[in-house]
């Protein structure tokens, strides 16, 4: 399994949970994992999520990791928002 699990979400968390559930049992070393996601609406519209929207998704992903894996995994996995950057 590629250590980068790409997660896209229609409503910022619908979808990532299912993708994580389907792949989490294959991960041997979570310290090498980076969760990267971009909401579908951001892809379609070309707009970026606000910092607050990104933080909300990060919190939900960490909560899922904590509930389904461990506190250690939830605290250590890197989560990045791979949104588009608007040109100035």
ABEGO torsion letter per residue (X at the ends): XBABBBBBBAAGABGAAAAAAAAAAABABAAABBBBBBBAAAAAAGBBBBAAAAAAAAAAAAAAAAAABBAAAAAABBBBBABBBBBX
